[in-house]
């Protein structure tokens, strides 16, 4: 089912008397595609005879009440839907003026986003071409997620490259497999019985957002203000925001070292960027460091330091700008002499000693 979004609301009575070949999630458009789990399975298996039966051109509804009529002549009934939503935003915050406080944070070096993020918005560290190298040689976070939740793979058929102000939200996929390792050590472990309940639309209660980070070949480039704003706006803020939905009804964000590893991102900077974006979107954050206990302690200590001093999103953002201007802009070495977190500690404490009002003049 394909339809334009108006103020974030989908018309559930819309018909689907169209073929599927011209229905894509196009750049710059806010659109939804809904597909039955059986159709996704048929596509992934290359079962074109089943696809023909499922894609009946006389089909009138993909809504739950119409599921029993979807597959004529097959020996099973459809049991659920998967929704693919392309979200495109045009208006972004004035970050330096944002007075919102930071939201709550839970950070752990144990567990995984998919294994311990049930009921949360789960972040896919995406390639701008969703799925990355899942059908070729790729085998890192996004590719692994697409392998254990293979219903995600079909999104590659109709999702154009993500622009800087876009994300892809997938609701309802089922996890079929468990695994061990990562990249070259990845191994399939066993089948997985997905126990997540279904919503009123018969979708599994698993919501995944694909947000692509910038690729930095030079370490210092990620601290350039335009790059920081891009990551805040396009990826994290666009991915976390749900226009028209009250914050009381928004789940926490389950995320981790987004845009790090092969993309060259600094994990401590990326953690702060996601914390700021989640605060503006009014979501809490559950952060997985994937076995890195030192990073866990650093992020926890920084978040505690900032919240105890009641720094706002805008004040922390200004600290990031100061760090670039004072430590990175004229740096002649591959990395600055002072790391980001020590700089923030020193800048805030120095300001507090000068003004006796923590948080003020942090952007000076």
Rosetta silent file (secondary structure, phi, psi, omega in degrees, C-alpha in Angstrom):
SEQUENCE: XXXXXXXXXXXXXXXXXXXXXXXXXXXXXXXXXXXXXXXXXXXXXXXXXXXXXXXXXXXXXXXXXXXXXXXXXXXXXXXXXXXXXXXXXXXXXXXXXXXXXXXXXXXXXXXXXXXXXXXXXXXXXXXXXXXXXXXXXXXXXXXXXXXXXXXXXXXXXXXXXXXXXXXXXXXXXXXXXXXXXXXXXXXXXXXXXXXXXXXXXXXXXXXXXXXXXXXXXXXXXXXXXXXXXXXXXXXXXXXXXXXXXXXXXXXXXXXXXXXXXXXXXXXXXXXXXXXXXXXXXXXXXXXXXXXXXXXXXXXXXXXXXXXXXXXXXXXXXXXXXXXXXXXXXXXXXXXXXXXXXXXXXXXXXXXXXXXXXXXXXXXX
SCORE:     score description
SCORE:     0.000 S_00000001
   1 L     0.000  131.758 -178.296    0.000    0.000    0.000 S_00000001
   2 E  -124.166  137.403  177.246    1.411    3.364   -0.976 S_00000001
   3 E  -163.891  150.030  174.783    0.190    6.759    0.099 S_00000001
   4 E   -74.469  150.032  179.569    1.351   10.259    0.839 S_00000001
   5 L   -97.589  133.265  173.444    1.460   11.320    4.470 S_00000001
   6 E  -118.967  114.069 -178.418   -0.440   14.395    5.600 S_00000001
   7 L    54.098   34.197  174.928    0.582   15.624    9.040 S_00000001
   8 L    76.347    8.710 -176.318    1.831   12.127    9.827 S_00000001
   9 E  -113.262  131.908  179.481   -1.616   10.512    9.398 S_00000001
  10 L  -100.991  133.458  177.494   -2.328    7.711    6.936 S_00000001
  11 L   -77.375  110.296 -174.076   -5.814    7.284    5.464 S_00000001
  12 L   -75.751   -5.735 -179.268   -6.655    3.685    6.326 S_00000001
  13 L   -98.977    3.439 -176.209   -9.485    3.528    3.784 S_00000001
  14 L   -65.977  140.939 -179.766   -7.278    4.164    0.760 S_00000001
  15 L   -83.159  166.321 -179.245   -7.540    1.611   -2.038 S_00000001
  16 L  -132.984   52.969 -179.585   -4.665   -0.294   -3.578 S_00000001
  17 L   -89.164   50.953 -178.175   -5.832   -0.918   -7.149 S_00000001
  18 L  -134.872  157.974  173.518   -2.344   -0.465   -8.546 S_00000001
  19 L   -81.493  166.525 -173.288    0.528   -2.642   -9.612 S_00000001
  20 L   -90.864  -15.221 -170.137    3.683   -2.656   -7.534 S_00000001
  21 L   -68.783  -22.637 -178.785    6.317   -1.872  -10.158 S_00000001
  22 L  -102.137   13.869 -177.459    5.754    1.904  -10.073 S_00000001
  23 L  -106.561  102.976  179.206    5.548    2.198   -6.315 S_00000001
  24 L  -124.405  159.551  170.992    8.809    3.371   -4.807 S_00000001
  25 E   -90.632   95.783 -169.202    9.814    5.343   -1.739 S_00000001
  26 L   -86.459  154.140  178.108   11.155    8.303   -3.679 S_00000001
  27 L   -59.301  138.835  174.695   13.627   10.972   -2.607 S_00000001
  28 L    77.533    4.752 -179.301   12.049   14.067   -1.102 S_00000001
  29 L  -120.691  144.304  173.830    8.642   12.472   -0.567 S_00000001
  30 L   -95.938  112.251 -174.344    6.945   11.255    2.585 S_00000001
  31 E  -141.350  159.197  175.997    5.400    7.932    1.663 S_00000001
  32 E  -125.827  137.651  167.194    4.343    4.611    3.147 S_00000001
  33 E  -121.604  130.377  175.436    4.453    1.150    1.618 S_00000001
  34 E  -115.258  133.378 -176.763    2.725   -1.709    3.430 S_00000001
  35 E  -135.088  138.961  176.255    3.463   -5.296    2.426 S_00000001
  36 E   -70.729  152.475  177.660    2.190   -8.579    3.803 S_00000001
  37 H   -60.104  -34.441 -178.995    4.740  -10.910    5.345 S_00000001
  38 H   -67.258  -38.655  177.733    3.763  -13.565    2.789 S_00000001
  39 H   -66.418  -41.503  177.587    4.550  -11.289   -0.147 S_00000001
  40 H   -60.395  -43.556  179.003    7.921  -10.402    1.371 S_00000001
  41 H   -61.747  -42.217  179.921    8.690  -14.092    1.830 S_00000001
  42 H   -64.128  -41.119  178.997    7.722  -14.822   -1.767 S_00000001
  43 H   -64.975  -47.695 -178.950    9.919  -11.988   -3.064 S_00000001
  44 H   -62.588  -31.946 -179.497   12.915  -13.014   -0.951 S_00000001
  45 H   -87.858   -4.099 -177.131   12.523  -16.632   -2.087 S_00000001
  46 L    68.110   25.616 -178.907   12.093  -15.699   -5.747 S_00000001
  47 L   -88.105   83.268 -172.474    8.702  -17.435   -5.748 S_00000001
  48 H   -74.271  -24.094  174.867    7.167  -15.449   -8.583 S_00000001
  49 H   -65.380  -43.160  177.127    4.142  -17.727   -8.913 S_00000001
  50 H   -65.564  -38.793  178.141    3.230  -16.919   -5.318 S_00000001
  51 H   -58.829  -40.973 -179.560    3.925  -13.231   -5.988 S_00000001
  52 H   -62.048  -40.596  179.785    1.449  -13.321   -8.870 S_00000001
  53 H   -70.005  -39.623 -177.951   -1.248  -14.751   -6.634 S_00000001
  54 H   -71.317  -40.815 -177.269   -0.530  -12.337   -3.802 S_00000001
  55 L   -86.218   55.213  177.479   -0.300   -9.248   -6.046 S_00000001
  56 L   -64.704  121.076 -177.976   -3.852   -9.578   -7.326 S_00000001
  57 L   -64.045  -14.647  176.869   -4.571   -6.368   -9.307 S_00000001
  58 L   -89.328    2.910 -179.645   -8.107   -6.432   -7.935 S_00000001
  59 L   -58.689  134.565 -176.320   -6.810   -6.215   -4.388 S_00000001
  60 L  -113.393  -14.120 -176.304   -8.592   -3.451   -2.499 S_00000001
  61 L  -157.927  141.910  169.587   -7.018   -3.394    0.945 S_00000001
  62 L  -109.069   14.127 -179.789   -3.940   -4.275    2.931 S_00000001
  63 L   -74.325  158.253 -176.395   -5.685   -3.419    6.186 S_00000001
  64 H   -53.870  -39.049 -176.920   -5.930   -6.108    8.892 S_00000001
  65 H   -68.733  -15.780 -179.821   -9.614   -6.736    8.296 S_00000001
  66 H  -101.975    3.661 -174.267   -8.856   -7.562    4.658 S_00000001
  67 H   -62.471  -34.331 -176.482   -5.943   -9.905    5.241 S_00000001
  68 H   -65.116  -15.994 -178.330   -8.031  -13.057    4.922 S_00000001
  69 H  -103.690    5.592 -172.476   -8.785  -12.261    1.276 S_00000001
  70 L   -72.310  -41.544 -169.743   -5.259  -11.444    0.168 S_00000001
  71 L  -115.753   94.664 -178.572   -3.993  -14.808   -1.010 S_00000001
  72 L   -82.929  131.259  175.240   -6.498  -16.717   -3.095 S_00000001
  73 L    84.424    6.195  177.822   -5.743  -20.353   -3.744 S_00000001
  74 L  -104.966  159.363 -171.592   -2.852  -20.681   -1.286 S_00000001
  75 L   -91.243   22.831  175.220   -2.824  -23.040    1.678 S_00000001
  76 L  -147.832  164.358  176.413   -2.241  -20.366    4.347 S_00000001
  77 L  -111.182  140.757  176.893   -3.691  -17.059    5.404 S_00000001
  78 L   -59.334  142.893 -176.938   -1.593  -13.902    5.790 S_00000001
  79 L  -116.663   -7.355 -176.982   -0.876  -13.136    9.408 S_00000001
  80 L  -170.808  173.856  179.984    0.725   -9.719    9.383 S_00000001
  81 E  -123.640  156.734  167.568    2.031   -6.591    7.735 S_00000001
  82 E  -125.280  131.828 -178.273    5.345   -4.782    7.475 S_00000001
  83 E  -110.162  130.640  176.678    5.276   -1.003    6.988 S_00000001
  84 E  -114.252  117.523 -176.050    8.053    0.931    5.247 S_00000001
  85 E  -120.626  121.803  173.743    7.875    4.699    5.833 S_00000001
  86 E   -93.224  118.590 -179.679   10.155    7.238    4.196 S_00000001
  87 E  -107.013  126.644 -179.674   10.298   10.337    6.396 S_00000001
  88 E  -126.170  121.853 -178.402   11.526   13.600    4.912 S_00000001
  89 L  -113.513  144.933  179.688   11.800   16.743    7.050 S_00000001
  90 L  -110.256  -31.534 -176.249   12.386   20.311    5.903 S_00000001
  91 L  -103.476  126.210 -177.703   12.394   22.310    9.142 S_00000001
  92 L  -123.687  160.756 -176.626   15.156   21.708   11.660 S_00000001
  93 L   -66.890  155.359  164.323   15.975   23.222   15.043 S_00000001
  94 L   -86.639   92.692 -167.461   18.159   26.241   15.625 S_00000001
  95 H   -57.961  -40.147 -176.688   20.460   24.115   17.707 S_00000001
  96 H   -68.111  -17.201 -179.196   22.375   26.920   19.390 S_00000001
  97 H  -104.050    0.678 -175.609   19.105   28.401   20.685 S_00000001
  98 L   -72.523  124.004 -177.488   17.500   25.175   21.862 S_00000001
  99 L  -103.915   13.056  179.750   16.691   25.354   25.571 S_00000001
 100 L   -72.112  144.759  176.426   15.459   21.794   25.993 S_00000001
 101 E   -79.892  162.681  174.352   17.120   19.712   28.729 S_00000001
 102 L   -70.074  146.816  176.974   18.810   16.408   28.063 S_00000001
 103 L   -88.337 -178.116 -176.592   16.612   13.351   28.454 S_00000001
 104 L   -74.273  153.237 -179.335   17.428   10.222   30.437 S_00000001
 105 E  -134.270  134.756  166.511   20.205    7.856   29.401 S_00000001
 106 E  -121.445  124.609 -178.562   20.929    4.212   30.119 S_00000001
 107 E  -125.338  136.892 -176.629   24.281    3.025   28.783 S_00000001
 108 E  -145.953  148.299  175.183   25.622   -0.520   28.896 S_00000001
 109 L   -92.997   -4.611  179.645   28.477   -2.522   27.397 S_00000001
 110 L  -101.777  154.404  174.066   26.371   -5.678   27.478 S_00000001
 111 L    84.479  177.828 -178.751   23.638   -6.732   25.096 S_00000001
 112 L  -134.730  163.823  179.040   22.612   -5.661   21.607 S_00000001
 113 H   -61.133  -47.764 -176.794   20.097   -3.315   20.045 S_00000001
 114 H   -74.796  -29.482 -176.968   18.018   -6.129   18.593 S_00000001
 115 H   -85.274  -28.592 -174.957   18.336   -8.404   21.607 S_00000001
 116 H  -124.055    8.324 -178.533   17.730   -5.902   24.390 S_00000001
 117 L  -107.241   27.745  179.990   15.890   -3.076   22.660 S_00000001
 118 L   -59.753  136.528  179.320   12.417   -4.601   22.585 S_00000001
 119 L    80.145    0.465  179.889    9.720   -1.962   22.569 S_00000001
 120 L  -109.206  166.822  170.347   12.200    0.780   21.638 S_00000001
 121 E   -78.348  113.696 -172.754   13.029    2.573   18.414 S_00000001
 122 E   -98.065  125.741 -174.165   15.968    0.488   17.190 S_00000001
 123 E   -86.432  130.177  170.295   18.619    2.250   15.122 S_00000001
 124 E   -97.958  117.460  179.404   19.989    0.698   11.941 S_00000001
 125 E   -75.503   83.076 -161.892   23.459    2.158   11.279 S_00000001
 126 E   -85.947  159.028  161.223   22.558    2.456    7.638 S_00000001
 127 L   -85.544  153.357  179.185   24.211    3.043    4.328 S_00000001
 128 L   -65.225  -22.824  165.095   22.461    5.742    2.311 S_00000001
 129 L   -93.931  102.354 -168.801   21.574    2.874    0.002 S_00000001
 130 L   -55.465  141.402 -177.818   19.603    0.937    2.609 S_00000001
 131 L    95.446  -19.701  177.873   20.895   -2.532    3.319 S_00000001
 132 L    54.764 -124.511 -177.534   24.452   -1.643    2.420 S_00000001
 133 L  -101.185   29.504 -174.329   26.297   -4.753    1.289 S_00000001
 134 L   -62.182  -30.350  179.847   23.796   -7.316    2.575 S_00000001
 135 L   -96.329    8.531  177.880   23.458   -8.957   -0.845 S_00000001
 136 L  -130.868 -111.615 -172.639   27.206   -8.861   -1.500 S_00000001
 137 L  -109.582   -1.065 -176.406   30.166   -8.850    0.870 S_00000001
 138 L   -73.607  143.306 -179.631   29.050   -6.570    3.701 S_00000001
 139 L  -156.687   51.498  173.133   28.700   -8.026    7.181 S_00000001
 140 L  -116.034 -154.233 -165.180   28.615   -5.297    9.815 S_00000001
 141 H   -55.661  -50.774 -176.879   25.753   -3.819   11.852 S_00000001
 142 H   -66.423  -45.684 -178.554   23.263   -3.021    9.092 S_00000001
 143 H   -62.153  -40.166  178.320   23.945   -6.125    7.036 S_00000001
 144 H   -62.567  -42.534  179.796   23.650   -8.359   10.105 S_00000001
 145 H   -62.613  -38.840  178.629   20.308   -6.782   11.010 S_00000001
 146 H   -69.052  -27.999  178.796   19.029   -7.377    7.487 S_00000001
 147 H   -76.662  -40.119 -178.286   20.145  -11.011    7.677 S_00000001
 148 H   -82.862  -22.196  171.449   18.474  -11.819   10.988 S_00000001
 149 L  -118.132   72.258 -169.289   15.363   -9.804   10.018 S_00000001
 150 H   -64.000  -14.986  175.601   15.319  -10.742    6.307 S_00000001
 151 H   -63.949  -17.321  176.282   12.005   -8.977    5.665 S_00000001
 152 H   -67.551  -28.359 -172.150   14.103   -5.802    5.707 S_00000001
 153 H   -61.496  -33.704 -177.129   15.855   -6.836    2.492 S_00000001
 154 H   -62.434  -21.093  179.229   12.815   -6.171    0.307 S_00000001
 155 H   -60.701  -24.002 -179.642   13.147   -2.437    1.103 S_00000001
 156 H   -67.526  -19.129 -179.192   16.071   -2.357   -1.322 S_00000001
 157 H   -74.198  -28.507 -171.318   13.654   -2.911   -4.204 S_00000001
 158 L  -132.061    5.402 -179.166   11.754    0.329   -3.767 S_00000001
 159 E  -103.876  113.133  175.456   13.771    2.704   -1.543 S_00000001
 160 L   -69.196  165.208  179.927   15.790    5.324   -3.373 S_00000001
 161 L   -52.499  137.565 -179.663   19.026    6.615   -1.878 S_00000001
 162 L   -75.286  131.516  176.724   18.397    8.541    1.345 S_00000001
 163 L   -84.313  177.350 -173.715   18.949   12.280    1.117 S_00000001
 164 L   -67.233  -15.813 -178.713   20.470   14.367    3.908 S_00000001
 165 L  -115.499   26.456 -173.113   17.076   15.106    5.471 S_00000001
 166 E  -130.827  157.227  171.817   15.556   11.633    5.210 S_00000001
 167 E  -145.691  168.645  175.764   15.318    8.322    7.010 S_00000001
 168 E  -120.439  126.432 -179.781   13.517    5.014    6.513 S_00000001
 169 E  -111.163  124.315 -178.476   11.295    3.639    9.288 S_00000001
 170 E  -118.791  123.610 -177.517   10.386   -0.055    9.142 S_00000001
 171 E  -121.135  126.711  170.414    7.727   -1.434   11.461 S_00000001
 172 L   110.313    3.316 -178.616    6.737   -5.057   11.885 S_00000001
 173 L   -73.845  154.298 -178.843    9.635   -7.228   10.747 S_00000001
 174 L  -105.966  139.818  174.416   10.254  -10.580   12.385 S_00000001
 175 L   -88.126  125.659 -176.606   13.611  -11.829   13.645 S_00000001
 176 L  -104.899  -21.843 -171.276   14.318  -15.305   12.282 S_00000001
 177 E  -135.870  157.557  168.441   17.910  -15.944   13.361 S_00000001
 178 E  -117.189  160.049 -172.664   20.451  -15.461   16.119 S_00000001
 179 E  -146.030  168.283  169.632   24.167  -15.024   15.521 S_00000001
 180 E  -129.009  158.899  174.954   27.595  -14.745   17.096 S_00000001
 181 L    78.643 -171.777 -175.776   30.549  -12.572   16.141 S_00000001
 182 L  -160.796  139.423 -179.835   30.835   -9.551   13.891 S_00000001
 183 H    56.298 -120.312 -175.383   32.219   -8.940   10.396 S_00000001
 184 H   -69.285  -16.449  178.488   34.724  -11.708    9.623 S_00000001
 185 H   -96.201    1.680 -178.303   33.832  -13.571   12.843 S_00000001
 186 L   -61.299  135.071  174.448   30.071  -13.519   12.146 S_00000001
 187 E  -142.418  138.806  170.943   28.396  -16.928   12.352 S_00000001
 188 E   -66.732  133.880 -176.148   24.773  -18.006   12.190 S_00000001
 189 E  -104.259  -51.915 -175.162   23.964  -19.537   15.588 S_00000001
 190 E  -169.234  167.267  173.245   20.386  -20.791   15.620 S_00000001
 191 E   -71.249  154.562 -178.089   16.821  -20.094   14.610 S_00000001
 192 L  -123.115  132.657  175.432   14.960  -17.465   16.616 S_00000001
 193 L   -95.730  108.121 -176.331   11.348  -17.582   17.768 S_00000001
 194 L   -77.082  114.718 -177.764   10.115  -13.989   17.634 S_00000001
 195 L   -98.793    6.855  179.920    7.855  -13.412   20.621 S_00000001
 196 L   -64.998  136.043 -179.973    7.062   -9.757   19.965 S_00000001
 197 L   -71.837  166.398  178.672    3.348   -9.054   20.025 S_00000001
 198 E  -104.487  149.265  177.800    1.445   -7.613   17.068 S_00000001
 199 L   -87.394 -170.953 -177.490   -0.284   -4.245   16.973 S_00000001
 200 L   -65.178  -19.515  177.514   -3.769   -3.480   15.654 S_00000001
 201 L   -95.297   10.857  179.312   -2.392   -3.555   12.111 S_00000001
 202 L    64.792   29.847  174.184   -0.951   -7.033   12.753 S_00000001
 203 L   -98.166  141.428  171.869    2.611   -5.742   12.664 S_00000001
 204 E   -58.469  143.633 -177.245    5.279   -7.103   14.994 S_00000001
 205 L   -81.104   55.314  176.000    6.066   -4.501   17.656 S_00000001
 206 L  -123.980  116.321 -179.881    9.553   -3.941   16.255 S_00000001
 207 E  -114.858  122.061 -177.854   10.325   -0.465   14.915 S_00000001
 208 E  -119.450  136.227  176.201   13.635    0.067   13.135 S_00000001
 209 E  -118.761  126.269  178.473   14.926    3.366   11.763 S_00000001
 210 E   -93.428  113.443  177.341   17.610    3.430    9.069 S_00000001
 211 E  -128.183  128.276 -176.129   19.790    6.535    9.401 S_00000001
 212 E  -100.027  131.086  177.687   23.018    6.917    7.461 S_00000001
 213 L   -90.443  160.947  174.495   26.012    8.718    8.908 S_00000001
 214 L   -71.523  151.989  177.846   28.634   10.607    6.954 S_00000001
 215 L  -100.036  119.697 -177.440   31.827    8.812    5.986 S_00000001
 216 L  -109.428  115.413  175.400   34.926   10.621    7.281 S_00000001
 217 L   -84.508  -23.477  177.917   38.281    9.787    5.734 S_00000001
 218 L  -116.369  122.959 -172.232   39.942   12.529    7.789 S_00000001
 219 H   -54.101  -43.911 -173.986   39.280   12.400   11.533 S_00000001
 220 H   -68.267  -21.610 -174.995   39.094   16.172   12.069 S_00000001
 221 H   -61.815  -30.179 -175.680   36.446   16.703    9.390 S_00000001
 222 H   -69.587  -14.283  179.850   33.641   15.397   11.597 S_00000001
 223 H   -92.157   -3.939  175.570   34.060   18.328   14.000 S_00000001
 224 L   -62.329  132.332 -175.380   33.353   20.939   11.308 S_00000001
 225 H   -51.679  -40.588 -179.690   30.121   22.707   12.356 S_00000001
 226 H   -63.160  -35.226  179.546   28.348   21.949    9.068 S_00000001
 227 H   -71.442  -39.600  177.933   29.091   18.238    9.500 S_00000001
 228 H   -63.650  -43.844  178.660   27.833   18.227   13.082 S_00000001
 229 H   -63.346  -38.055  178.425   24.618   19.963   12.024 S_00000001
 230 H   -60.879  -46.325 -178.875   24.157   17.473    9.217 S_00000001
 231 H   -65.752  -39.590  176.831   24.431   14.546   11.586 S_00000001
 232 H   -64.081  -48.331 -174.099   22.085   16.191   14.079 S_00000001
 233 H   -72.670  -61.840 -170.028   19.523   17.186   11.457 S_00000001
 234 H   -67.640  -54.418 -168.933   19.459   14.477    8.867 S_00000001
 235 H   -85.294  -70.362 -172.119   20.212   11.351   10.716 S_00000001
 236 H   -67.742  -51.497 -176.061   19.496   11.504   14.400 S_00000001
 237 H   -66.319  -47.836  178.208   16.810   14.246   14.564 S_00000001
 238 H   -60.825  -39.741 -178.668   14.949   13.121   11.428 S_00000001
 239 H   -70.205  -33.938 -174.506   15.196    9.532   12.561 S_00000001
 240 H   -90.244  -26.166 -174.498   14.025   10.116   16.120 S_00000001
 241 L   -75.479  141.776  172.816   11.274   12.702   15.561 S_00000001
 242 L  -129.916   92.847 -177.389    7.649   11.666   15.072 S_00000001
 243 L   -56.866  135.653  176.113    5.636   14.770   14.112 S_00000001
 244 L    85.603   -3.120  179.946    2.202   14.891   15.668 S_00000001
 245 L  -107.877  128.904 -179.614    2.884   12.230   18.305 S_00000001
 246 L   -64.241  144.218 -178.277    2.996   13.236   21.967 S_00000001
 247 H   -61.442  -26.580  178.708    6.287   12.573   23.741 S_00000001
 248 H   -64.092  -22.080 -178.224    4.437   10.480   26.340 S_00000001
 249 H  -101.598    9.394 -179.779    3.748    7.954   23.582 S_00000001
 250 L  -100.098  134.383  178.574    7.309    7.803   22.256 S_00000001
 251 L   -79.608  169.322  172.969    9.607    4.953   23.205 S_00000001
 252 L   -69.706  161.345  175.913   13.273    5.274   24.072 S_00000001
 253 E   -96.337  125.159  174.720   15.868    5.079   21.309 S_00000001
 254 E   -98.308  113.890 -173.689   18.035    1.949   21.312 S_00000001
 255 E  -145.380 -168.973 -178.793   21.294    2.862   19.626 S_00000001
 256 L  -169.604 -139.782 -172.259   25.063    2.627   19.830 S_00000001
 257 L   -80.828   65.097 -178.153   28.213    3.580   17.949 S_00000001
 258 L   -65.171  130.682  176.873   26.413    4.938   14.903 S_00000001
 259 L    73.291   15.222  178.408   28.706    6.035   12.084 S_00000001
 260 L   -99.575 -159.934  179.265   31.846    4.733   13.763 S_00000001
 261 H    60.677 -124.999 -175.921   34.047    1.856   12.647 S_00000001
 262 H   -63.078  -21.902 -179.123   34.429    1.867    8.863 S_00000001
 263 H   -85.261   -6.429  172.110   32.724    5.275    8.624 S_00000001
 264 L    79.694   11.433 -178.270   35.444    6.899   10.725 S_00000001
 265 L   -77.301  149.581  175.001   33.217    8.518   13.336 S_00000001
 266 L   -84.361  121.684 -172.756   34.372    9.316   16.857 S_00000001
 267 H   -61.908  -35.916 -177.953   32.175    7.297   19.232 S_00000001
 268 H   -72.397  -37.277  174.003   32.135    9.943   21.955 S_00000001
 269 H   -66.358  -45.900 -177.959   31.095   12.686   19.535 S_00000001
 270 H   -64.178  -33.635  176.345   28.461   10.459   17.939 S_00000001
 271 H   -63.808  -45.025  179.033   27.058    9.584   21.360 S_00000001
 272 H   -63.367  -41.654  179.045   26.657   13.279   22.193 S_00000001
 273 H   -59.268  -44.485 -179.328   25.053   13.995   18.818 S_00000001
 274 H   -69.825  -35.455  177.199   22.476   11.275   19.371 S_00000001
 275 H   -63.890  -42.001  178.676   21.840   12.400   22.957 S_00000001
 276 H   -65.716  -45.375 -179.265   21.179   15.966   21.745 S_00000001
 277 H   -63.677  -40.845  178.532   18.897   14.833   18.928 S_00000001
 278 H   -64.235  -35.617  179.002   16.947   12.546   21.249 S_00000001
 279 H   -64.210  -43.058  178.873   16.488   15.425   23.688 S_00000001
 280 H   -67.323  -35.811  177.047   14.961   17.640   21.004 S_00000001
 281 L   -80.125   -3.359  178.018   12.744   14.740   19.895 S_00000001
 282 L    61.206   48.146  175.393   11.872   14.215   23.596 S_00000001
 283 L  -123.688  145.529  169.680   13.008   10.594   23.739 S_00000001
 284 L   -77.223  167.394 -176.566   15.160    8.789   26.269 S_00000001
 285 E  -127.661  133.114  168.081   18.232    6.902   25.060 S_00000001
 286 E  -114.429  116.321 -170.167   19.450    3.365   25.685 S_00000001
 287 E  -113.106  125.233  179.239   23.027    3.181   24.422 S_00000001
 288 E  -105.795  123.453  179.982   24.891   -0.068   23.721 S_00000001
 289 L   -95.834    2.403  173.252   28.691    0.163   23.497 S_00000001
 290 L    56.069   54.185  174.339   29.044   -3.454   22.305 S_00000001
 291 L    90.915   -5.371 -177.413   31.554   -4.658   24.886 S_00000001
 292 L   -92.535   94.688 -176.738   33.471   -1.394   25.328 S_00000001
 293 H   -71.489  -31.901  178.089   33.317   -0.757   29.076 S_00000001
 294 H   -65.367  -44.243  177.114   35.607    2.304   28.916 S_00000001
 295 H   -62.458  -40.093  177.549   33.329    3.991   26.391 S_00000001
 296 H   -56.977  -47.811 -178.804   30.339    3.111   28.569 S_00000001
 297 H   -65.109  -39.686 -178.976   31.909    4.857   31.569 S_00000001
 298 H   -64.034  -45.827 -178.630   32.914    7.892   29.507 S_00000001
 299 H   -66.541  -43.186  179.806   29.435    8.425   28.044 S_00000001
 300 H   -61.711  -45.103 -178.625   27.734    7.866   31.394 S_00000001
 301 H   -64.311  -40.831  179.619   30.072   10.287   33.173 S_00000001
 302 H   -65.769  -45.453  179.779   29.617   12.960   30.514 S_00000001
 303 H   -62.032  -42.584  178.213   25.816   12.679   30.535 S_00000001
 304 H   -62.379  -44.655  179.115   25.783   12.823   34.344 S_00000001
 305 H   -58.394  -45.831 -176.991   28.098   15.850   34.331 S_00000001
 306 H   -70.557  -41.494 -177.498   25.914   17.740   31.841 S_00000001
 307 H   -72.707  -36.422  178.072   22.577   16.903   33.450 S_00000001
 308 H   -63.202  -30.652  179.542   23.742   17.708   36.989 S_00000001
 309 L   -94.363    3.765  174.005   24.747   21.148   35.748 S_00000001
 310 L    57.920   37.975  175.336   21.480   21.485   33.831 S_00000001
 311 L   -71.733  140.783  179.060   23.100   22.305   30.516 S_00000001
 312 E   -87.657  171.027  175.502   20.625   22.655   27.664 S_00000001
 313 H   -57.299  -45.143 -178.783   20.867   21.195   24.180 S_00000001
 314 H   -62.412  -38.498  179.902   21.908   24.602   22.850 S_00000001
 315 H   -68.169  -39.680  177.496   24.670   25.011   25.418 S_00000001
 316 H   -67.811  -39.978  177.539   26.158   21.604   24.645 S_00000001
 317 H   -58.997  -43.109  178.689   25.937   22.346   20.926 S_00000001
 318 H   -63.487  -32.646  175.746   27.883   25.580   21.456 S_00000001
 319 H   -64.283  -37.403  176.744   30.552   23.593   23.286 S_00000001
 320 H   -64.217  -39.239  177.005   30.945   21.427   20.187 S_00000001
 321 H   -65.868  -41.070  177.819   31.435   24.576   18.095 S_00000001
 322 H   -61.665  -40.979 -179.154   34.001   25.892   20.584 S_00000001
 323 H   -60.315  -43.354  178.706   35.881   22.619   20.439 S_00000001
 324 H   -63.146  -48.358 -175.738   36.194   22.880   16.678 S_00000001
 325 H   -64.978  -37.141 -173.501   37.287   26.525   16.746 S_00000001
 326 H   -93.776  -26.421 -173.289   39.804   26.127   19.561 S_00000001
 327 H  -118.430  -25.030 -170.296   41.176   22.616   19.050 S_00000001
 328 H  -112.271  -35.456 -170.506   40.470   21.403   15.509 S_00000001
 329 L   -56.541  -46.916 -176.119   40.309   24.268   13.011 S_00000001
 330 L  -106.098   19.132 -178.434   44.037   25.017   12.916 S_00000001
 331 L   -71.828  129.261 -178.464   45.258   21.595   13.985 S_00000001
 332 L   -99.888    0.196  178.714   48.240   20.436   11.890 S_00000001
 333 L  -107.961  166.418 -179.108   48.246   16.868   13.219 S_00000001
 334 L   -59.261  -27.430  178.839   45.811   14.028   12.427 S_00000001
 335 L  -140.034  155.547 -179.224   44.061   14.612   15.753 S_00000001
 336 L   -69.953  157.645  178.808   43.775   17.471   18.265 S_00000001
 337 L   -65.764  -38.609 -179.720   45.940   17.600   21.377 S_00000001
 338 L  -107.183  129.554  177.394   42.885   17.663   23.652 S_00000001
 339 L   -72.579  164.877 -173.221   40.073   15.151   23.225 S_00000001
 340 H   -61.283  -50.611 -173.935   36.454   16.266   23.136 S_00000001
 341 H   -65.993  -45.121  175.045   35.269   15.148   26.569 S_00000001
 342 H   -58.133  -36.176  177.835   38.203   16.607   28.552 S_00000001
 343 H   -62.336  -44.191 -179.430   37.654   19.866   26.655 S_00000001
 344 H   -64.061  -45.923  177.906   33.982   19.962   27.663 S_00000001
 345 H   -55.576  -48.450 -176.267   34.785   19.228   31.305 S_00000001
 346 H   -66.100  -42.030 -177.468   37.403   21.965   31.373 S_00000001
 347 H   -65.618  -42.497 -178.628   35.260   24.534   29.525 S_00000001
 348 H   -69.653  -43.846  179.974   32.222   24.055   31.750 S_00000001
 349 H   -64.887  -39.419  178.790   34.213   24.075   34.985 S_00000001
 350 H   -63.566  -41.323  178.331   36.130   27.163   33.892 S_00000001
 351 H   -65.602  -39.471 -179.787   32.895   28.945   33.077 S_00000001
 352 H   -64.600  -39.910  179.017   31.404   27.923   36.424 S_00000001
 353 H   -66.173  -33.519 -177.691   34.393   29.300   38.301 S_00000001
 354 H   -77.025  -41.868 -172.829   34.145   32.585   36.398 S_00000001
 355 H  -106.579  -17.583 -174.185   30.404   33.167   36.625 S_00000001
 356 L    60.156   20.945  176.518   29.356   30.864   39.472 S_00000001
 357 L  -135.031   88.005 -176.482   26.434   29.973   37.186 S_00000001
 358 L   -54.266  138.644  176.464   27.143   26.638   35.466 S_00000001
 359 L   101.436  -24.221 -179.517   25.978   26.446   31.878 S_00000001
 360 L   -81.906  149.315  176.495   26.258   30.143   31.025 S_00000001
 361 L    63.415   17.813  179.438   28.697   31.415   28.409 S_00000001
 362 L   -67.303  -19.578  179.344   29.456   27.849   27.255 S_00000001
 363 L   -98.953    8.803 -175.773   29.189   29.037   23.670 S_00000001
 364 L   -67.459    0.000    0.000   31.411   32.060   24.105 S_00000001
